[in-house]
Amino acid sequence: MDYSRALAAGVERVTAWSDLLDDINVFPVADGDTGRNLVLSLAPLRFPEREREALNRDLLLSARGNSGNIAARFFSRLIHAEDISSLASAVARGRDQAREAVREPKPGTMLTFFEALADGLRDAPGETDTEWCRRLMDRLQDVVRNTVEQQPKLREAGVVDAGALGMYLFFEGFFPALGNSIAGVRPITEAFGDRLRVHRSGTGRDEGGWCVDLVLQGADDSEETYNRLSAVGRSVVLIREQDYLKVHLHTDDTASLRKNIETFGPIVRWSVDDLTRQTADFGTAATEAPIHIMTDAAGSVTRDGARRLGITLLDSYLTVGEKCLPETLFLPDELFEAMRRGEKVSTSQASVLERQQTYESVLSRFGRVLYLCVGSVFTGNYETVLEWKRQHDKDDRLTVIDTGAASGRLGLMAIETARFAGRAPDPEAVVAFARDAVVRTEEYIFLDRLKWLAAGGRLSKGSALFGDMLHMKPVISPLPDGAKKVGVVRNRKDQIRYALEKLEAGLAPSGIGSVLLEHSDNRPWLEKEVLPLIRSRFPAVEILLEPLSLTSGAHMGPETWAVAFLRHAASTHDPR
């Protein structure tokens, strides 16, 4: 029995289904971020072997949103269990701490789930029993199904509570892993059916303002503190851990809030989400398409951009120091500042379990799926999905294309294919468009320094030092047989000239296409120096400005930029 592995398996399952949790997140605010917040908040549980007090602190600092903060409080007790026999008492303590963090607890939330879980564990056997686990999960399934009737917003929208469902997902991954098996977990869509589809007319009008998560040092969680914070914010959640106080609240004025908060003590961490934008985005559904598009986050597509286009992203992972997160949830500035400081940075793939659960998630929610997979030369994702498809896709509903691409070349293929899918007559037309886009798309990546490639082991340190001394700036293109050096320039002026020449040749003769301009930590420079030149030279093209994939940025370093482009075919309905 591996308790640490069970914790990690629970987090991986939540991560794989996080898009669904976002899609049904209407309570307490219809802002579509419960999945994201739980992934951020539970990320420390991926590596639970560390000293428990340090893990408690990481959970506190990572927690985001209502759901994330409440869940983090619960798991700060759960991590102290060691096996099934000590689980019941740990869950009971976690339940109590989660309830204490909320001054006005509501029924039909993850708190209701924790209550039912604690009750169900009272008769837990001394060791993991498959039948007992199944009976417990059946009881918890009923608890989650009933949340739809326990809050007006959930009843109007016709969906279960996203936070409660997130906890169900966690434990349906956790309990089988305790028994050294993750086989037999059921697709959530089978368990909850039509209670996972929001009736958009029922989401109502939500509050705007800002969602703030912060950590104070030295402040207390007294009634006076709660009342003072309630006077300047709403939905206040307070969590005390040693010398730290975690605060979550909603406000209409972040500047005044911060000034007020600073009177409590030093601010250790501060993060803000725009509720007005999130609630507006939540009410805008992506266009229904005959086939759903999936790709890897190694393509330069942001989480928000993917959601607007109806694309599912399979994340890679970025580790900076001791912090490990899906790359789409890492702040670019945090990565590039850490690289400049010389901190250790590495990338990795999602676990096989998380990848398999992601395939199951998309295939259970959509009739047909097209996976534009990152080039097989770059990761093992292509081999992993083909093996899963062989075993589980008997109806051949999942189409997989090895794009031979990464970074912006992959991202632009996915963006244009998703757009085409929104107006395509049938799935096969979309697949044909995507296959042609693989041929029509190019990318050129401009590095500022070679030393970042050396730091990642992709170039010898001696070669990097020599190249940087000679001011050699390589040009890289991700191709089916790997990332290849296709040129060398000496300065930024030469980089721009090289990019314009490639655009001129690649978009000829019509000059019509799509251009994806990618930045690392140099967006202002690109907007001022590069973007106007491309616009003036190619007035008929559409130019998208997006962040460079952070897995690419982690290897290529600060000041890197790139240009990808797709030459449009004569007819969007005949990609040949």
C-alpha positions in Angstrom: 0.0 0.0 0.0 1.4 3.4 -1.1 -0.4 6.2 0.7 1.8 8.9 -1.0 1.0 7.4 -4.5 -2.7 7.4 -3.6 -2.6 11.2 -2.9 -0.8 11.9 -6.1 -3.3 9.7 -8.1 -6.2 11.7 -6.7 -4.6 15.0 -7.8 -3.9 13.6 -11.2 -7.5 12.6 -11.7 -8.8 16.0 -10.6 -6.3 17.6 -13.1 -7.5 15.4 -16.0 -11.1 16.4 -15.4 -10.5 20.0 -14.4 -12.0 21.4 -17.7 -15.3 19.8 -16.8 -15.2 21.3 -13.3 -14.6 24.7 -14.8 -17.5 24.2 -17.2 -20.1 23.5 -14.4 -18.8 26.0 -11.8 -21.8 28.2 -11.2 -21.8 28.3 -7.4 -21.1 30.5 -5.4 -20.1 32.6 -8.5 -20.4 31.5 -12.1 -16.7 32.2 -12.9 -15.6 28.9 -14.3 -12.4 28.4 -12.3 -13.0 25.6 -9.8 -11.0 23.1 -11.8 -8.1 25.5 -12.2 -8.2 26.5 -8.5 -8.2 22.9 -7.3 -5.3 22.0 -9.6 -3.3 24.9 -8.2 -4.3 24.3 -4.6 -3.6 20.5 -4.6 -0.4 20.7 -6.6 1.8 20.1 -3.5 0.2 16.6 -3.0 1.9 15.4 -6.2 5.1 15.1 -4.0 3.8 14.3 -0.5 6.9 12.5 0.7 8.2 15.8 2.2 8.1 16.7 5.9 4.5 17.3 6.8 4.8 20.8 8.2 6.5 21.9 5.0 3.7 20.3 3.0 1.1 22.1 5.2 2.7 25.4 4.5 2.8 24.7 0.7 -0.9 23.8 0.7 -1.6 27.1 2.5 0.5 29.2 0.0 -0.9 27.4 -3.0 -4.6 27.6 -2.2 -6.7 29.6 -4.7 -10.4 30.5 -4.7 -13.2 29.4 -2.4 -12.9 25.7 -3.4 -9.1 25.6 -3.3 -8.8 27.2 0.2 -11.5 24.9 1.7 -9.9 21.9 0.1 -6.4 22.8 1.2 -7.7 23.1 4.8 -9.2 19.6 4.6 -6.0 18.0 3.0 -3.7 19.6 5.6 -5.2 17.0 8.0 -5.5 14.2 5.5 -1.8 14.1 4.8 -1.2 13.1 8.4 -2.8 9.7 7.8 -0.5 6.8 6.9 -2.8 4.0 5.9 -6.5 3.0 5.8 -6.7 2.4 9.5 -5.7 6.0 10.4 -7.7 7.6 7.5 -11.0 7.9 9.3 -9.6 10.2 12.1 -7.7 12.3 9.6 -10.8 12.8 7.5 -12.8 13.8 10.5 -10.2 16.4 11.5 -10.0 17.6 8.0 -13.8 18.0 7.8 -13.8 20.0 11.0 -11.0 22.3 9.9 -12.6 22.9 6.5 -15.9 23.8 8.1 -14.2 26.2 10.5 -12.6 28.1 7.6 -16.1 29.1 6.4 -18.1 31.4 8.7 -21.4 30.6 6.9 -21.1 27.1 5.6 -23.7 26.1 2.9 -25.2 22.8 2.1 -24.6 21.2 -1.3 -20.8 21.9 -1.4 -17.6 20.1 -0.8 -18.3 20.5 3.0 -21.3 18.3 2.5 -19.1 15.8 0.7 -16.5 15.8 3.6 -19.3 15.2 6.1 -20.5 12.1 4.1 -17.0 10.9 3.7 -16.3 11.1 7.4 -19.5 9.2 8.1 -18.7 6.5 5.5 -15.2 5.9 7.0 -16.5 5.0 10.4 -16.9 1.4 9.3 -13.7 1.2 7.3 -12.0 -2.2 7.3 -8.5 -2.6 8.6 -7.2 -2.9 5.1 -8.2 -1.8 1.6 -11.2 -3.8 0.4 -12.4 -3.3 -3.2 -16.1 -4.0 -2.5 -16.1 -1.7 0.5 -14.5 1.1 -1.5 -17.1 0.7 -4.3 -20.0 0.9 -1.8 -18.5 4.0 -0.2 -18.1 5.7 -3.6 -21.7 4.8 -4.5 -22.8 6.6 -1.4 -20.7 9.6 -2.2 -21.9 9.6 -5.7 -25.5 10.0 -4.4 -24.3 12.9 -2.1 -22.8 14.7 -5.1 -25.8 14.1 -7.3 -28.1 15.6 -4.6 -26.1 18.8 -4.4 -28.0 20.0 -7.5 -31.1 20.4 -5.3 -29.4 22.1 -2.4 -28.6 25.5 -3.8 -30.8 27.7 -6.0 -28.0 28.4 -8.5 -27.2 24.7 -8.9 -30.9 23.9 -9.3 -31.4 26.6 -11.9 -28.3 25.6 -13.9 -29.2 21.9 -13.5 -25.7 20.8 -12.4 -23.9 19.3 -9.4 -21.6 21.4 -7.3 -18.2 21.6 -8.9 -16.2 21.5 -5.7 -18.1 18.4 -4.4 -17.5 16.7 -7.8 -13.8 17.6 -7.6 -13.5 15.8 -4.3 -15.4 12.8 -5.6 -12.9 12.7 -8.5 -10.0 12.8 -6.0 -11.2 10.0 -3.9 -12.3 7.8 -6.8 -8.6 8.0 -7.9 -7.3 7.8 -4.3 -9.0 4.7 -3.0 -8.2 2.3 -5.9 -4.5 3.5 -5.7 -4.5 2.5 -2.0 -5.1 -1.0 -3.2 -2.3 -0.7 -5.8 -4.8 -0.6 -8.7 -6.4 2.3 -10.6 -8.4 0.1 -12.9 -12.2 0.2 -12.8 -12.8 3.9 -12.1 -15.9 5.0 -14.0 -16.2 7.9 -16.4 -17.8 10.8 -14.5 -20.2 11.3 -17.4 -21.7 7.8 -16.8 -22.1 8.5 -13.1 -23.7 11.9 -13.3 -25.2 12.1 -16.8 -27.2 15.3 -17.6 -26.2 16.9 -14.3 -22.9 17.9 -15.9 -24.3 20.2 -18.6 -25.1 23.8 -17.6 -28.4 25.3 -18.7 -26.7 28.7 -19.5 -30.0 30.6 -19.0 -30.0 29.4 -15.4 -26.6 30.8 -14.4 -28.1 34.2 -13.6 -26.3 37.5 -13.1 -23.1 37.3 -11.0 -21.0 39.7 -9.1 -18.1 41.5 -10.7 -15.0 42.8 -9.0 -11.9 40.9 -8.0 -11.1 37.6 -6.4 -8.1 38.0 -4.1 -6.0 35.3 -2.4 -3.2 36.5 0.0 -1.0 35.3 2.8 -0.2 37.4 5.8 2.6 36.8 8.3 1.9 37.4 12.0 -1.8 38.2 11.7 -4.4 36.3 13.7 -7.8 34.8 12.6 -9.8 36.4 15.4 -13.4 37.6 15.1 -12.1 41.1 15.0 -9.9 40.3 12.0 -12.8 38.6 10.2 -15.1 41.6 10.8 -12.5 44.1 9.6 -12.0 42.0 6.4 -15.7 41.6 5.9 -16.1 45.4 5.9 -13.8 45.6 2.8 -14.6 42.4 1.1 -17.1 39.5 0.5 -17.0 35.7 0.7 -14.2 35.9 3.3 -12.3 32.7 4.1 -9.6 32.7 6.8 -7.1 29.9 7.4 -4.5 30.0 10.2 -1.3 27.8 9.9 1.5 28.5 12.4 2.6 32.1 11.8 0.7 32.5 8.5 -2.9 33.7 7.9 -4.4 32.8 4.5 -7.1 35.2 3.3 -9.5 34.7 0.4 -12.2 37.3 -0.4 -13.9 39.2 -3.2 -13.6 43.0 -3.5 -14.5 45.9 -5.8 -11.3 47.8 -5.1 -8.0 46.0 -4.9 -5.9 49.1 -4.2 -7.9 50.1 -1.2 -8.0 46.5 0.0 -4.3 46.2 -0.2 -3.7 49.4 1.7 -6.1 48.2 4.4 -4.6 44.7 4.5 -1.1 46.0 5.0 -2.1 47.2 8.5 -2.5 43.5 9.5 1.1 42.5 8.8 3.5 41.8 6.0 2.0 40.3 2.8 3.8 37.1 1.9 1.8 36.3 -1.2 -0.8 38.2 -3.3 -2.8 37.0 -6.3 -5.8 38.5 -8.0 -8.4 37.2 -10.6 -10.7 39.4 -12.6 -14.2 38.2 -11.6 -15.9 40.5 -14.1 -14.0 39.0 -17.0 -14.3 35.4 -15.7 -18.1 35.6 -15.3 -18.4 37.2 -18.8 -16.2 34.5 -20.3 -18.2 31.8 -18.5 -21.4 32.9 -20.2 -19.8 32.6 -23.7 -19.8 29.0 -24.9 -17.5 27.8 -27.7 -19.1 27.0 -31.0 -20.4 23.4 -31.3 -18.2 21.5 -33.7 -18.6 18.1 -35.5 -15.3 17.0 -33.9 -13.6 18.3 -30.7 -10.0 19.5 -30.9 -7.4 18.4 -28.4 -3.7 19.3 -28.4 -0.7 19.6 -26.1 0.1 22.7 -24.0 3.6 22.4 -25.5 2.0 24.3 -28.4 1.8 28.1 -27.6 -1.9 28.1 -26.7 -2.9 29.6 -23.4 -5.5 28.0 -21.1 -7.9 31.0 -21.6 -7.4 30.9 -25.4 -8.1 27.2 -25.5 -11.3 27.6 -23.5 -12.6 30.3 -25.9 -11.9 28.0 -28.9 -13.2 24.9 -27.2 -9.8 23.2 -27.3 -8.7 20.6 -24.6 -5.1 21.0 -23.6 -2.9 18.2 -22.2 -0.4 20.0 -20.0 3.3 19.3 -19.6 4.8 20.2 -16.2 7.3 22.9 -15.2 9.4 22.7 -12.1 11.1 25.8 -10.8 13.0 25.2 -7.6 10.6 23.2 -5.5 7.5 24.4 -7.3 5.9 22.1 -9.9 2.8 23.1 -11.8 1.1 22.4 -15.2 2.8 24.8 -17.6 -0.5 26.7 -18.4 -0.9 27.6 -14.7 2.7 28.9 -14.3 3.2 32.6 -14.5 5.7 33.4 -17.3 7.3 36.2 -15.4 8.0 33.9 -12.5 9.7 31.4 -14.8 12.0 33.9 -16.6 12.9 35.8 -13.5 13.9 32.5 -11.8 16.0 31.6 -14.9 17.8 34.9 -14.7 18.5 34.3 -11.0 20.1 30.9 -11.9 17.4 28.7 -10.2 17.1 25.1 -11.4 14.4 24.7 -14.0 13.1 21.5 -15.6 10.2 20.1 -17.6 8.4 16.8 -17.5 5.3 15.1 -18.9 2.1 14.4 -17.1 2.0 10.9 -15.5 0.6 8.1 -17.7 -2.5 8.0 -15.4 -3.2 11.7 -15.9 -2.8 11.3 -19.7 -5.0 8.3 -19.8 -7.7 10.0 -17.7 -7.5 13.1 -20.0 -8.2 10.9 -23.0 -11.1 9.3 -21.2 -12.4 12.7 -20.2 -12.6 14.1 -23.7 -13.9 10.9 -25.3 -16.7 10.6 -22.7 -17.8 14.2 -23.3 -17.5 14.5 -27.0 -18.7 12.2 -29.8 -15.6 12.6 -31.9 -12.1 13.9 -30.9 -9.2 15.0 -33.0 -5.9 15.0 -31.1 -3.2 17.1 -32.7 -0.3 15.5 -30.8 3.0 17.1 -30.1 5.7 15.6 -32.4 6.6 12.0 -31.3 10.3 13.0 -31.4 9.7 15.5 -28.5 7.7 13.5 -26.0 6.2 10.0 -25.5 2.6 11.4 -25.7 2.0 9.9 -29.2 3.0 6.4 -28.2 1.0 6.7 -25.0 -2.2 7.8 -26.7 -2.0 5.1 -29.4 -1.6 2.4 -26.7 -4.7 3.8 -24.9 -6.7 4.0 -28.1 -5.9 0.4 -29.0 -7.3 -0.8 -25.7 -10.2 1.6 -25.1 -11.4 3.2 -28.4 -13.2 0.3 -30.0 -15.5 2.6 -31.9 -12.6 4.6 -33.4 -13.9 8.0 -32.2 -10.4 9.3 -31.4 -8.3 10.4 -34.3 -4.6 11.1 -33.5 -2.2 13.0 -35.8 1.5 13.0 -35.0 2.1 16.6 -36.1 5.9 16.5 -35.8 5.5 19.9 -34.2 5.8 21.7 -30.9 5.7 25.3 -29.7 3.9 27.9 -31.9 3.8 25.6 -35.0 1.7 23.1 -33.0 -0.4 25.9 -31.4 -1.2 27.6 -34.7 -2.3 24.3 -36.3 -4.6 23.7 -33.3 -6.1 27.3 -33.4 -6.8 27.2 -37.1 -8.2 23.7 -37.0 -10.5 24.6 -34.1 -11.7 27.7 -36.0 -12.3 25.6 -39.1 -14.2 23.0 -37.1 -16.7 25.6 -36.0 -17.9 26.0 -39.6 -17.0 22.5 -41.0 -19.6 20.3 -42.6 -18.4 17.0 -41.0 -15.5 15.5 -38.9 -13.6 14.2 -41.9 -13.3 17.7 -43.4 -11.7 18.9 -40.1 -9.3 16.0 -40.1 -8.3 16.7 -43.7 -7.8 20.4 -42.9 -5.6 19.5 -39.9 -3.4 17.1 -42.0 -2.9 19.8 -44.6 -2.1 22.4 -41.8 0.7 20.1 -40.7 2.3 20.6 -44.1 1.5 24.3 -44.5 2.7 25.5 -41.1 6.3 26.7 -40.3 7.9 28.2 -37.2 11.2 30.0 -36.5 12.4 30.5 -33.0 15.0 33.2 -32.2 17.1 32.7 -29.1 19.0 35.5 -27.4 21.6 33.4 -25.5 22.9 29.9 -26.0 23.6 29.4 -22.3 19.9 28.4 -21.6 20.2 25.4 -24.0 23.4 24.4 -22.2 21.7 24.7 -18.8 19.1 22.2 -20.0 21.7 19.8 -21.4 20.9 20.4 -25.0 24.2 22.0 -25.8 27.7 21.8 -24.2 28.6 24.6 -21.9 31.8 25.2 -23.9 29.9 25.6 -27.1 27.4 27.9 -25.5 30.1 30.1 -24.0 31.9 30.3 -27.3 28.7 31.1 -29.2 27.6 33.8 -26.7 31.1 35.4 -26.9 30.8 35.7 -30.6 27.2 37.0 -30.3 25.8 34.1 -32.2 22.0 33.9 -32.0 20.7 30.6 -33.3 17.4 30.2 -35.2 15.6 27.0 -34.3 12.7 25.3 -36.1 10.7 22.4 -34.6 10.6 19.7 -37.2 9.4 16.0 -37.3 12.9 14.8 -36.6 13.5 17.3 -33.8 14.3 20.9 -33.1 16.9 21.9 -35.7 19.2 24.9 -36.0 18.3 26.5 -39.4 20.3 29.6 -39.2 22.5 32.0 -37.1 22.2 35.7 -36.8 24.1 38.3 -34.8 21.6 40.7 -33.4 17.9 41.6 -33.1 17.9 43.5 -36.3 19.1 40.4 -38.2 16.5 38.3 -36.3 13.7 40.6 -37.7 15.1 40.5 -41.2 15.3 36.7 -41.1 11.7 36.5 -39.9 10.4 38.8 -42.6 12.3 36.9 -45.3 10.8 33.6 -44.1 7.3 35.1 -44.0 7.8 36.5 -47.5 8.7 33.1 -48.9 6.2 31.1 -46.8 3.1 33.2 -47.5 3.8 33.6 -51.3 2.2 34.0 -53.7 -1.1 35.2 -52.2 0.3 36.8 -49.0 -2.7 35.4 -47.1 -2.4 33.4 -43.9 -2.2 33.5 -40.2 0.8 34.5 -38.2 1.4 33.6 -34.5 4.0 35.9 -32.9 5.3 34.5 -29.6 7.0 36.3 -26.8 8.8 35.2 -23.6 9.5 38.2 -21.3 9.8 40.7 -24.2 6.2 41.4 -25.3 6.6 45.2 -25.2 9.6 45.0 -27.6 7.7 42.8 -30.0 4.7 45.0 -29.9 6.8 48.1 -30.7 9.5 46.8 -33.1 8.2 43.6 -34.7 4.5 43.6 -34.9 4.2 46.9 -36.9 6.7 45.7 -39.5 4.8 42.5 -40.1 1.5 44.4 -40.3 2.9 46.8 -42.8 4.6 44.2 -44.9 1.6 41.7 -44.9 -1.6 43.7 -44.5 -3.9 40.7 -45.4 -2.7 38.3 -42.7 -4.1 37.9 -39.3 -1.5 38.3 -36.5 -2.0 36.7 -33.1 0.3 37.7 -30.2 0.6 35.0 -27.6 3.1 33.8 -24.9 5.7 31.2 -26.0 5.0 27.7 -24.6 6.7 27.7 -21.2 8.2 24.2 -21.8 9.9 25.8 -24.8 10.8 28.9 -22.8 12.3 26.8 -20.1 14.9 25.4 -22.5 15.4 28.6 -24.7 15.4 31.3 -22.0 14.5 34.9 -21.5 14.3 37.2 -24.6 13.4 34.4 -26.9 10.7 35.1 -29.4 9.3 33.2 -32.4 7.1 33.5 -35.4 4.9 30.7 -36.8 2.7 31.0 -39.8 0.2 29.0 -41.8 -0.4 29.8 -45.4 -4.1 29.6 -46.2 -5.3 27.3 -48.9 -7.3 28.6 -51.8 -10.5 27.3 -50.3 -11.1 26.7 -46.6 -13.4 23.8 -47.6 -10.9 22.1 -49.8 -7.6 22.1 -47.9 -5.8 20.5 -50.8 
